[in-house]
Amino acid sequence: MTHWEYPEAVARFGRQLDALGIAQELQVRGAMDGDLVMVDEFDFSFSPGMTNPYIPQELLDRDAMFEGDSKSSSDDDEDDESLAWRPFQQ
């Protein structure tokens, strides 16, 4: 049973929808952000990719910036694979 009054419980419900593939299937069938989804006698607002509302936007932006940096640095790592590994490179 989900206690809808707790943000953590709502976030867990969203993670379950993602893990079970329900959120993706809803999107495939045309559900968009903000759509009302009804399951039996229960309904909820569909919000794919919803993050914790208590995390400041500044931190989310910073995370996105770091994720972008790590993707570009992983491309550089591919070139280094041809070099022999040494424990202390100069």
TORPA-4810 file (N, C-alpha, C, O; in nm, 3 decimals):
<nodes>
NODE_1_0.084_-0.118_0.000_0.000_0.000_0.000_0.089_0.124_0.000_0.184_0.132_0.078_M
NODE_2_0.059_0.218_-0.085_0.136_0.341_-0.095_0.068_0.451_-0.014_-0.052_0.476_-0.029_T
NODE_3_0.144_0.516_0.071_0.094_0.629_0.150_0.123_0.756_0.070_0.234_0.808_0.075_H
NODE_4_0.024_0.805_-0.002_0.042_0.913_-0.096_0.080_1.045_-0.031_0.125_1.137_-0.098_W
NODE_5_0.063_1.055_0.101_0.096_1.180_0.169_0.246_1.199_0.190_0.290_1.307_0.227_E
NODE_6_0.325_1.093_0.168_0.470_1.100_0.185_0.539_1.106_0.050_0.522_1.017_-0.033_Y
NODE_7_0.619_1.212_0.027_0.689_1.224_-0.102_0.779_1.104_-0.132_0.794_1.066_-0.248_P
NODE_8_0.837_1.044_-0.029_0.924_0.928_-0.050_0.844_0.811_-0.105_0.893_0.735_-0.189_E
NODE_9_0.720_0.796_-0.058_0.635_0.686_-0.105_0.594_0.708_-0.250_0.588_0.613_-0.328_A
NODE_10_0.566_0.832_-0.285_0.529_0.864_-0.423_0.648_0.839_-0.515_0.632_0.785_-0.625_V
NODE_11_0.768_0.876_-0.470_0.889_0.853_-0.549_0.912_0.703_-0.567_0.951_0.659_-0.675_A
NODE_12_0.887_0.624_-0.462_0.904_0.479_-0.471_0.805_0.420_-0.572_0.840_0.330_-0.648_R
NODE_13_0.683_0.471_-0.571_0.583_0.424_-0.668_0.631_0.451_-0.811_0.616_0.367_-0.899_F
NODE_14_0.689_0.570_-0.832_0.743_0.603_-0.964_0.856_0.511_-1.005_0.865_0.470_-1.121_G
NODE_15_0.944_0.477_-0.909_1.054_0.385_-0.939_1.001_0.246_-0.973_1.056_0.178_-1.059_R
NODE_16_0.894_0.206_-0.906_0.834_0.076_-0.937_0.775_0.075_-1.078_0.789_-0.023_-1.151_Q
NODE_17_0.709_0.185_-1.116_0.655_0.194_-1.252_0.767_0.183_-1.355_0.751_0.118_-1.458_L
NODE_18_0.879_0.248_-1.327_0.994_0.241_-1.418_1.051_0.100_-1.423_1.077_0.047_-1.531_D
NODE_19_1.072_0.040_-1.306_1.135_-0.092_-1.300_1.050_-0.199_-1.368_1.104_-0.292_-1.429_A
NODE_20_0.920_-0.188_-1.358_0.831_-0.287_-1.418_0.804_-0.260_-1.566_0.742_-0.341_-1.634_L
NODE_21_0.852_-0.145_-1.615_0.831_-0.112_-1.756_0.696_-0.048_-1.783_0.661_-0.025_-1.899_G
NODE_22_0.621_-0.018_-1.678_0.488_0.039_-1.696_0.497_0.182_-1.749_0.421_0.221_-1.837_I
NODE_23_0.591_0.260_-1.695_0.606_0.399_-1.739_0.641_0.404_-1.888_0.587_0.486_-1.962_A
NODE_24_0.731_0.318_-1.930_0.770_0.316_-2.072_0.652_0.275_-2.160_0.630_0.333_-2.266_Q
NODE_25_0.576_0.176_-2.116_0.460_0.131_-2.193_0.354_0.241_-2.202_0.289_0.256_-2.306_E
NODE_26_0.336_0.317_-2.094_0.242_0.428_-2.098_0.287_0.532_-2.201_0.204_0.586_-2.275_L
NODE_27_0.417_0.559_-2.207_0.468_0.654_-2.305_0.451_0.602_-2.447_0.416_0.677_-2.537_Q
NODE_28_0.474_0.471_-2.467_0.457_0.411_-2.600_0.312_0.426_-2.645_0.284_0.446_-2.763_V
NODE_29_0.221_0.415_-2.549_0.078_0.424_-2.582_0.027_0.567_-2.586_-0.093_0.591_-2.604_R
NODE_30_0.120_0.665_-2.570_0.083_0.805_-2.590_0.065_0.888_-2.465_0.025_1.004_-2.475_G
NODE_31_0.091_0.834_-2.349_0.079_0.913_-2.226_0.185_1.021_-2.225_0.301_0.998_-2.261_A
NODE_32_0.145_1.140_-2.184_0.236_1.253_-2.180_0.242_1.308_-2.038_0.155_1.277_-1.955_M
NODE_33_0.343_1.388_-2.010_0.361_1.447_-1.878_0.234_1.523_-1.837_0.186_1.610_-1.910_D
NODE_34_0.182_1.490_-1.720_0.065_1.558_-1.668_-0.067_1.487_-1.697_-0.170_1.526_-1.645_G
NODE_35_-0.064_1.382_-1.781_-0.187_1.307_-1.811_-0.237_1.236_-1.687_-0.159_1.191_-1.603_D
NODE_36_-0.368_1.225_-1.676_-0.430_1.152_-1.567_-0.438_1.005_-1.606_-0.497_0.970_-1.708_L
NODE_37_-0.378_0.918_-1.524_-0.380_0.775_-1.549_-0.468_0.711_-1.442_-0.450_0.735_-1.323_V
NODE_38_-0.563_0.629_-1.485_-0.653_0.564_-1.391_-0.630_0.414_-1.391_-0.622_0.351_-1.496_M
NODE_39_-0.618_0.358_-1.271_-0.602_0.214_-1.252_-0.709_0.174_-1.152_-0.702_0.207_-1.033_V
NODE_40_-0.811_0.101_-1.201_-0.924_0.061_-1.119_-0.986_0.186_-1.059_-1.034_0.272_-1.134_D
NODE_41_-0.988_0.200_-0.928_-1.051_0.317_-0.866_-0.948_0.423_-0.826_-0.983_0.523_-0.764_E
NODE_42_-0.822_0.403_-0.862_-0.716_0.496_-0.827_-0.670_0.573_-0.951_-0.675_0.521_-1.063_F
NODE_43_-0.624_0.696_-0.929_-0.570_0.773_-1.040_-0.446_0.849_-0.992_-0.430_0.876_-0.873_D
NODE_44_-0.360_0.882_-1.088_-0.242_0.960_-1.058_-0.203_1.039_-1.182_-0.240_1.005_-1.294_F
NODE_45_-0.127_1.143_-1.158_-0.077_1.227_-1.266_0.052_1.165_-1.317_0.146_1.144_-1.241_S
NODE_46_0.057_1.134_-1.447_0.174_1.071_-1.508_0.285_1.174_-1.522_0.266_1.278_-1.586_F
NODE_47_0.400_1.146_-1.465_0.514_1.237_-1.469_0.641_1.158_-1.495_0.714_1.129_-1.400_S
NODE_48_0.668_1.122_-1.620_0.791_1.045_-1.648_0.914_1.130_-1.619_0.920_1.249_-1.650_P
NODE_49_1.011_1.067_-1.559_1.136_1.137_-1.530_1.125_1.233_-1.414_1.214_1.315_-1.393_G
NODE_50_1.017_1.224_-1.337_1.001_1.313_-1.223_1.111_1.287_-1.122_1.139_1.172_-1.089_M
NODE_51_1.171_1.392_-1.074_1.274_1.378_-0.973_1.218_1.420_-0.838_1.104_1.467_-0.830_T
NODE_52_1.295_1.405_-0.736_1.254_1.444_-0.602_1.227_1.594_-0.601_1.317_1.672_-0.632_N
NODE_53_1.106_1.636_-0.565_1.074_1.779_-0.568_1.150_1.861_-0.466_1.150_1.984_-0.472_P
NODE_54_1.215_1.795_-0.371_1.287_1.866_-0.267_1.434_1.891_-0.302_1.505_1.956_-0.225_Y
NODE_55_1.479_1.840_-0.415_1.616_1.867_-0.460_1.615_1.999_-0.536_1.542_2.012_-0.634_I
NODE_56_1.696_2.096_-0.493_1.698_2.226_-0.562_1.741_2.210_-0.708_1.824_2.126_-0.741_P
NODE_57_1.683_2.291_-0.795_1.712_2.285_-0.938_1.860_2.308_-0.965_1.915_2.252_-1.060_Q
NODE_58_1.924_2.389_-0.883_2.067_2.416_-0.900_2.148_2.285_-0.892_2.241_2.265_-0.969_E
NODE_59_2.113_2.199_-0.798_2.185_2.072_-0.786_2.156_1.979_-0.903_2.246_1.909_-0.949_L
NODE_60_2.033_1.978_-0.950_1.999_1.897_-1.066_2.076_1.943_-1.189_2.125_1.861_-1.267_L
NODE_61_2.088_2.076_-1.206_2.163_2.130_-1.319_2.311_2.092_-1.309_2.374_2.059_-1.409_D
NODE_62_2.364_2.099_-1.187_2.505_2.064_-1.167_2.528_1.915_-1.199_2.628_1.880_-1.262_R
NODE_63_2.436_1.829_-1.157_2.447_1.687_-1.189_2.447_1.664_-1.339_2.525_1.585_-1.392_D
NODE_64_2.358_1.734_-1.408_2.350_1.720_-1.554_2.481_1.766_-1.619_2.526_1.706_-1.716_A
NODE_65_2.540_1.871_-1.564_2.667_1.920_-1.618_2.777_1.814_-1.600_2.855_1.789_-1.692_M
NODE_66_2.781_1.752_-1.480_2.882_1.649_-1.455_2.859_1.526_-1.541_2.956_1.464_-1.586_F
NODE_67_2.735_1.489_-1.564_2.706_1.375_-1.650_2.755_1.401_-1.792_2.807_1.311_-1.857_E
NODE_68_2.738_1.523_-1.839_2.787_1.560_-1.972_2.939_1.554_-1.978_2.995_1.510_-2.079_G
NODE_69_3.007_1.597_-1.871_3.153_1.592_-1.865_3.203_1.449_-1.866_3.302_1.418_-1.932_D
NODE_70_3.136_1.361_-1.794_3.183_1.223_-1.787_3.166_1.152_-1.921_3.246_1.064_-1.954_S
NODE_71_3.065_1.188_-1.998_3.047_1.127_-2.130_3.159_1.168_-2.224_3.209_1.086_-2.301_K
NODE_72_3.198_1.296_-2.219_3.303_1.341_-2.308_3.439_1.285_-2.266_3.525_1.260_-2.350_S
NODE_73_3.460_1.266_-2.135_3.589_1.212_-2.091_3.599_1.063_-2.120_3.709_1.011_-2.135_S
NODE_74_3.485_0.993_-2.129_3.491_0.850_-2.160_3.535_0.828_-2.304_3.594_0.725_-2.336_S
NODE_75_3.508_0.924_-2.391_3.555_0.914_-2.529_3.707_0.924_-2.535_3.771_0.857_-2.616_D
NODE_76_3.766_1.008_-2.447_3.910_1.023_-2.443_3.977_0.897_-2.391_4.088_0.864_-2.432_D
NODE_77_3.908_0.824_-2.301_3.964_0.702_-2.243_3.985_0.594_-2.349_4.075_0.511_-2.336_D
NODE_78_3.903_0.594_-2.453_3.915_0.492_-2.557_4.049_0.503_-2.629_4.106_0.402_-2.668_E
NODE_79_4.099_0.626_-2.646_4.227_0.646_-2.712_4.342_0.596_-2.625_4.445_0.553_-2.677_D
NODE_80_4.326_0.601_-2.492_4.431_0.561_-2.400_4.443_0.410_-2.387_4.540_0.361_-2.330_D
NODE_81_4.346_0.334_-2.440_4.349_0.189_-2.426_4.468_0.127_-2.497_4.513_0.020_-2.457_E
NODE_82_4.519_0.190_-2.600_4.630_0.134_-2.674_4.761_0.146_-2.597_4.858_0.076_-2.627_S
NODE_83_4.766_0.235_-2.497_4.886_0.251_-2.417_4.894_0.140_-2.313_4.792_0.095_-2.260_L
NODE_84_5.016_0.096_-2.284_5.035_-0.006_-2.182_5.007_0.053_-2.045_5.041_0.168_-2.018_A
NODE_85_4.945_-0.025_-1.960_4.915_0.023_-1.826_5.038_0.020_-1.740_5.114_-0.077_-1.740_W
NODE_86_5.059_0.127_-1.667_5.170_0.137_-1.574_5.114_0.196_-1.445_5.030_0.286_-1.450_R
NODE_87_5.160_0.147_-1.330_5.101_0.193_-1.203_5.124_0.342_-1.176_5.040_0.408_-1.116_P
NODE_88_5.236_0.395_-1.220_5.263_0.537_-1.197_5.306_0.600_-1.330_5.423_0.596_-1.368_F
NODE_89_5.209_0.657_-1.397_5.243_0.722_-1.523_5.286_0.865_-1.497_5.233_0.933_-1.409_Q
NODE_90_5.385_0.910_-1.575_5.435_1.046_-1.556_5.385_1.137_-1.663_5.418_1.256_-1.663_Q
</nodes>
